[in-house]
Amino acid sequence: MIARCVRFGLALLAGLSLLLTGCSTGTGTPTATAAPSRTTAAPADPSARGVSGLPVVREAELPPEARHTLALIRAGGPFPYARDGAVFGNFERILPRRERGYYHEYTVRTPGERDRGARRIVTGQEGERYYTDDHYASFREVVADDPR
């Protein structure tokens, strides 16, 4: 009886641990409903690279929900998700390496998703902005629109 309780407790603890760490490390697997979160927004010049060395996307080319998130970031909120503004650990090491706490992540709403979805804006302390639509598997550096 005691062994059964111990096993149940360990299984519960392991499940809770996976749930809590999977949300912020990018190790979670996308669900079948994540497909609509991909965007066709691409840089006008596919060979264009930002200061970070990553591909770039102009702010105007982002989905409207991403532009809304950027406006909220500029305004300092309020943010719709409790995790918005949380430290982004850059465990995937795709973004330039910086000390922990340098990057922060914000959710980009995905129409049709019941949870936070896969899209995020990640900001750096020096004003850098990055967009991912595949839950940290790839990033594009967000650049300002060309003045007209």
Buried (B, 14 or more C-beta within 10 A) or exposed (E): EEEEEEEEEEEEEEEEEEEEEEBBEBEBEBEEBBEEBBBEBEBEEEEBEBEBEBBBBBBEBBBEBBBBBBEBBEEEEEBEBEEBBBEBBBEBEBBBEEEEEBBBBBBBBBEEBEEBBBBBBBBBEEEBBBBBBBBBEBBBBBBEEEEE
